[in-house]
């Protein structure tokens, strides 16, 4: 599991990226209102402290978003950003090849 959150406040925006290590299907994305979609990430780019996630437009209703591109400026210690660069690609490349994002740069 890897996640980003706007704040520690439960009302802040967040994205949680997950995969199930027991059932190799695909990645899962969860938004603050528990909107959930599987295999919906199409591209991810993490440059310095900017995370850009492009989603399948067909998944937007399920996760409660209106824009298929989410950008987040990550204000985190260097070691946390390094861990995100390590873990996020592993989550998104997990499972069925046809459900993997086309581009992952971390």
Secondary structure, DSSP 8 states (H G I E B T S, - for coil): -EEEES-SSTTS-EEEEE--SSS-S--EEEETT--EEES-EEEEEEETTEEEEEE-GGGHHHHT-S-SEEEEE----HHHHHHHHHHHHHHHT-S-GGGS-SEEE-
